[in-house]
């Protein structure tokens, strides 16, 4: 695969199925109810551009879920 960027992402994948992902749509670890992983590590792959905005949105979403 050709080089895309130097933004390191992935490793703790967000998804809908605990057998293929590490965190749910709220960035909550499937097997640990009060553990949240916030950051680009939840991306399943590099989106091909700077992930800062998306990381910010996911952080706000996780914070909202933590509070409620």
Helices and strands as residue ranges (DSSP letters): G 40-42, H 52-67
